[in-house]
Amino acid sequence: MAHMKEKVLALVLGSCLVVLLTGCYSTIDGRTKAGIPFQKDRFVSLYERPVDQIFAAAKEVLSHNGTLYGENTIAKTLEAKVDTRTVRVKVEEVDPKTSRVTVQARKKGGTADADLASEIDKQIGMRLVK
């Protein structure tokens, strides 16, 4: 009987491990997607610029690097394909003089791509300096 309990416990623990490793992650626009959770997939920056100016710069950067296929002008979110990766950008007002930009990047299989998120974030910042 004890041997059977060990098998059941091992099966339950194995199932929990599979769920944790291949679960879901939250997107910056509030949706849930299949992928590996708990990975650093986003960068956040603050700028002393209005939301609309940053949103326009982010749109230019995403269009230059890939294909822009999602734009929500009310929530100020953008979605694009850069190579085989999905990049999402969200621009929010912190106060009348400051805005926050969040860039999220995920590879095709749902794993994080922090390097690409960092690169897009940097390009948005550089576009604002021009």
FENCOR-V664683 format. One record per run of one state. SS is the DSSP state (2 for helix, 1 for strand, 0 for the rest). FROM is the first residue (numbers start at 0). LEN is the number of residues. Records with the same first field share a line. If there is no record, write none. Layout:
SS: FROM-LEN + FROM-LEN
//
This chain:
0: 0-1 + 21-2 + 26-5 + 34-7 + 47-3 + 65-1 + 72-4 + 82-2 + 95-2 + 106-5 + 112-1 + 129-1
2: 1-20 + 50-15 + 113-16
1: 23-3 + 31-3 + 41-6 + 66-6 + 76-6 + 84-11 + 97-9 + 111-1
//
